[in-house]
Amino acid sequence: MKFEHLFSDIHLKNVSLTNRFVVAPMTRISAFDNGHANEKMRRYYERFAKGGFSTIITEGIYTDEKYSQGYYNQPGLANDEQMKTWEPVVETVHQEGAHLIAQLMHAGGQSQGNAYTEETIAPSENAPKGEQLGFYGGSGPFQTPKKMTEEDIKQAKESFVQSARRAKSAGFDGVELHGANGYLLDQFLTDYLNDREDQYGGSVENRLRLFIEIIQDVRAAVGEEFMVGIRMSQIKVSDPEHKWADGEDEAEYIFSTLGMSSLDYIHVTDGDGAAPSFGTDSRTLAQAAKDFSGLPVIANGKLGDPVKAEKVLEGKQADLISLGTSALANPDLPNKVQLGQDLNEFDFESTLLPQADIKDHELQVELVK
């Protein structure tokens, strides 16, 4: 099979991509304690660029020295020193012909490790469901967060703006705002986590307000030529079964509103990126994002089988495909697919246990070129 769609060119903003393969953002808790990127991370991202991925989206990067950090040993873009440590990572990826997008993340109430504070903040005093993830260093239930004041919201918005500026200065090709998976922005959108009675709570319009304000502020800060995307999901780290209350109707409002903002793409993740997301015979989440926003869409969720991924693109449900565990098992997946070689199965235990840090054996894989 030739996989004509997966290996076709595409322009995303002002960036020309040679294929539709994207490395999905994956938390790897391998930065130094002070949030600095390091040599191990540089080599980790380098493998994907050498392996044929046209685009790589970083793990979630925290945005301030207050409440945004979600995991110990998570990298940051909260100060200029952290920014400088990303420069060799960006340079290496570019030297291998790939593009690198910084995912900006505020963990909010879903934080389980923060070097700056033991307190968490969120839209309301509602703890996330479930328990913290052991392979990311957490244990037990999530703590009850402090309800954010207007000043807290203003500070969080500004942290995204300043981190986006630093990402641009470090040479990244764009930024992706993390609005998915139960982190801060998604907490504002989620009905049971947000019982505010001000302009940021109640209706879906109000619960989406912070998204739009941050998009506008980031765009104003980085200019029109710099790429700005967003990641969206119904599912969460702490609640993998969550669905939007009004299903496809709510998706239509959310994605059409995002489509009228100054975003350059929407990146959606689901349990299965090729499966109906709102019930039997409904759209996939990627199809909903594409139909209702009119923007380029990156689809994620069990799409490591290239035949399956090709069908998603062929059906015009998405424009690009992002891979997580399949990329970890095959950092050279695009090259292997192009050569017709078999793909490795993902080994959860050897890769993410006992901790999800970057393992030496991952960096020693001999890549197909």
Secondary structure, DSSP 8 states (H G I E B T S, - for coil): ---TTTTS-EEETTEEESSSEEE-------S-TTS---HHHHHHHHHHHHTT-SEEEEEEEE--SSS---STT--B-SSHHHHHHHHHHHHHHHHTT-EEEEEEE--GGG----SS-S--EESSS---SSB--GGGT--SB----EE--HHHHHHHHHHHHHHHHHHHHHT-SEEEEE--BTSHHHHHH-TTT----STTSSSHHHHTHHHHHHHHHHHHHH-SSSEEEEEEES-BSS-TT---TTHHHHHHHHHHHHHTTT-SEEEEE-SSTTS-SSSTT---HHHHHHHHH-S-EEEESS--SHHHHHHHHHTTS-SEEEESHHHHH-TTHHHHHHHT-------HHHHHSS--S--HHHHT-----
